[in-house]
Amino acid sequence: MSDILSMVRDLRRPRLLIRAARAGVVDYRRGRDLGRVMRTANAPSPDRALAILLAEEERMESTRRAGDASYSFLRHIELLIAMMGEARLVSEPAVK
């Protein structure tokens, strides 16, 4: 589990993307947002969602770096927001 959190922490993305995602994560609501961002009706566990989001974000980053016209900065920010939100859930200690 800590491996995937390390991968998220070690991401190096343009400052503007990260700042936009940090501003957006304040309003992130898993129940409302995750299904839309992941394009699924059933939300997986936070750790599984994070792994899927990370893979999708890596594809998005490759598209951005290639200068591909299909790149969507809005989609990229949505993915980063969801990743940050899910990372918070994964890193929270379990309540007993």
Short mmCIF file of the C-alpha atoms (twelve columns), coordinates in Angstrom:
data_MODEL
# 
_entry.id   MODEL 
# 
loop_
_atom_site.group_PDB 
_atom_site.id 
_atom_site.type_symbol 
_atom_site.label_atom_id 
_atom_site.label_alt_id 
_atom_site.label_comp_id 
_atom_site.label_asym_id 
_atom_site.label_seq_id 
_atom_site.Cartn_x 
_atom_site.Cartn_y 
_atom_site.Cartn_z 
_atom_site.pdbx_PDB_model_num 
ATOM 1  C CA . MET A 1  0.000   0.000  0.000   1 
ATOM 2  C CA . SER A 2  2.737   2.450  0.860   1 
ATOM 3  C CA . ASP A 3  4.242   1.789  -2.596  1 
ATOM 4  C CA . ILE A 4  1.267   3.316  -4.362  1 
ATOM 5  C CA . LEU A 5  1.182   6.250  -1.955  1 
ATOM 6  C CA . SER A 6  4.878   6.780  -2.626  1 
ATOM 7  C CA . MET A 7  4.178   6.797  -6.343  1 
ATOM 8  C CA . VAL A 8  1.516   9.470  -5.869  1 
ATOM 9  C CA . ARG A 9  3.780   11.561 -3.629  1 
ATOM 10 C CA . ASP A 10 6.667   11.293 -6.084  1 
ATOM 11 C CA . LEU A 11 4.706   12.532 -9.103  1 
ATOM 12 C CA . ARG A 12 6.332   15.473 -10.835 1 
ATOM 13 C CA . ARG A 13 3.800   17.484 -12.778 1 
ATOM 14 C CA . PRO A 14 3.566   21.120 -13.858 1 
ATOM 15 C CA . ARG A 15 2.990   23.417 -10.908 1 
ATOM 16 C CA . LEU A 16 -0.226  24.811 -12.372 1 
ATOM 17 C CA . LEU A 17 -1.812  21.355 -12.624 1 
ATOM 18 C CA . ILE A 18 -0.894  20.517 -9.038  1 
ATOM 19 C CA . ARG A 19 -2.122  23.866 -7.708  1 
ATOM 20 C CA . ALA A 20 -5.454  23.440 -9.512  1 
ATOM 21 C CA . ALA A 21 -5.842  19.906 -8.151  1 
ATOM 22 C CA . ARG A 22 -5.015  20.994 -4.601  1 
ATOM 23 C CA . ALA A 23 -7.652  23.701 -4.854  1 
ATOM 24 C CA . GLY A 24 -10.186 21.181 -6.157  1 
ATOM 25 C CA . VAL A 25 -9.521  18.389 -3.676  1 
ATOM 26 C CA . VAL A 26 -11.107 20.528 -0.952  1 
ATOM 27 C CA . ASP A 27 -14.495 19.887 -2.584  1 
ATOM 28 C CA . TYR A 28 -13.836 16.258 -3.555  1 
ATOM 29 C CA . ARG A 29 -16.661 13.937 -2.475  1 
ATOM 30 C CA . ARG A 30 -16.015 10.288 -3.198  1 
ATOM 31 C CA . GLY A 31 -19.671 9.343  -3.508  1 
ATOM 32 C CA . ARG A 32 -20.390 12.159 -5.911  1 
ATOM 33 C CA . ASP A 33 -17.178 12.402 -7.917  1 
ATOM 34 C CA . LEU A 34 -15.371 9.065  -8.147  1 
ATOM 35 C CA . GLY A 35 -17.867 7.282  -10.397 1 
ATOM 36 C CA . ARG A 36 -17.894 10.184 -12.837 1 
ATOM 37 C CA . VAL A 37 -14.107 10.484 -12.952 1 
ATOM 38 C CA . MET A 38 -13.573 6.732  -13.264 1 
ATOM 39 C CA . ARG A 39 -16.556 6.383  -15.619 1 
ATOM 40 C CA . THR A 40 -18.034 3.529  -13.611 1 
ATOM 41 C CA . ALA A 41 -21.192 2.962  -11.604 1 
ATOM 42 C CA . ASN A 42 -19.496 0.925  -8.869  1 
ATOM 43 C CA . ALA A 43 -16.677 2.574  -6.966  1 
ATOM 44 C CA . PRO A 44 -13.814 0.231  -6.057  1 
ATOM 45 C CA . SER A 45 -12.036 0.360  -2.712  1 
ATOM 46 C CA . PRO A 46 -9.852  3.454  -2.207  1 
ATOM 47 C CA . ASP A 47 -6.603  1.540  -2.761  1 
ATOM 48 C CA . ARG A 48 -7.881  -0.097 -5.960  1 
ATOM 49 C CA . ALA A 49 -9.329  3.216  -7.171  1 
ATOM 50 C CA . LEU A 50 -6.000  4.910  -6.548  1 
ATOM 51 C CA . ALA A 51 -4.144  2.300  -8.612  1 
ATOM 52 C CA . ILE A 52 -6.591  2.697  -11.512 1 
ATOM 53 C CA . LEU A 53 -6.502  6.495  -11.313 1 
ATOM 54 C CA . LEU A 54 -2.705  6.487  -11.225 1 
ATOM 55 C CA . ALA A 55 -2.523  4.380  -14.393 1 
ATOM 56 C CA . GLU A 56 -5.026  6.645  -16.166 1 
ATOM 57 C CA . GLU A 57 -3.175  9.766  -15.039 1 
ATOM 58 C CA . GLU A 58 0.103   8.353  -16.350 1 
ATOM 59 C CA . ARG A 59 -1.547  7.843  -19.762 1 
ATOM 60 C CA . MET A 60 -2.867  11.403 -19.599 1 
ATOM 61 C CA . GLU A 61 0.603   12.714 -18.747 1 
ATOM 62 C CA . SER A 62 2.091   10.863 -21.727 1 
ATOM 63 C CA . THR A 63 -0.556  12.414 -23.962 1 
ATOM 64 C CA . ARG A 64 0.257   15.864 -22.577 1 
ATOM 65 C CA . ARG A 65 4.004   15.445 -23.069 1 
ATOM 66 C CA . ALA A 66 3.504   14.206 -26.628 1 
ATOM 67 C CA . GLY A 67 1.550   17.346 -27.477 1 
ATOM 68 C CA . ASP A 68 -1.358  15.204 -28.644 1 
ATOM 69 C CA . ALA A 69 -4.432  17.219 -29.600 1 
ATOM 70 C CA . SER A 70 -6.654  14.802 -27.644 1 
ATOM 71 C CA . TYR A 71 -5.135  16.005 -24.348 1 
ATOM 72 C CA . SER A 72 -7.671  17.523 -21.948 1 
ATOM 73 C CA . PHE A 73 -6.264  19.598 -19.103 1 
ATOM 74 C CA . LEU A 74 -9.685  19.490 -17.419 1 
ATOM 75 C CA . ARG A 75 -9.679  15.681 -17.432 1 
ATOM 76 C CA . HIS A 76 -6.100  15.685 -16.167 1 
ATOM 77 C CA . ILE A 77 -7.026  17.950 -13.258 1 
ATOM 78 C CA . GLU A 78 -10.069 15.771 -12.453 1 
ATOM 79 C CA . LEU A 79 -7.825  12.720 -12.296 1 
ATOM 80 C CA . LEU A 80 -5.329  14.485 -10.042 1 
ATOM 81 C CA . ILE A 81 -8.106  15.676 -7.720  1 
ATOM 82 C CA . ALA A 82 -9.524  12.153 -7.448  1 
ATOM 83 C CA . MET A 83 -6.032  10.735 -6.848  1 
ATOM 84 C CA . MET A 84 -5.395  13.206 -4.041  1 
ATOM 85 C CA . GLY A 85 -8.786  12.480 -2.506  1 
ATOM 86 C CA . GLU A 86 -8.338  8.725  -2.664  1 
ATOM 87 C CA . ALA A 87 -4.767  8.970  -1.340  1 
ATOM 88 C CA . ARG A 88 -6.134  10.733 1.724   1 
ATOM 89 C CA . LEU A 89 -8.565  7.866  2.317   1 
ATOM 90 C CA . VAL A 90 -5.859  5.239  1.880   1 
ATOM 91 C CA . SER A 91 -3.450  7.011  4.210   1 
ATOM 92 C CA . GLU A 92 -5.993  7.616  6.994   1 
ATOM 93 C CA . PRO A 93 -5.524  5.264  9.927   1 
ATOM 94 C CA . ALA A 94 -8.387  2.850  10.483  1 
ATOM 95 C CA . VAL A 95 -10.848 3.963  13.139  1 
ATOM 96 C CA . LYS A 96 -11.364 1.382  15.853  1 
# 
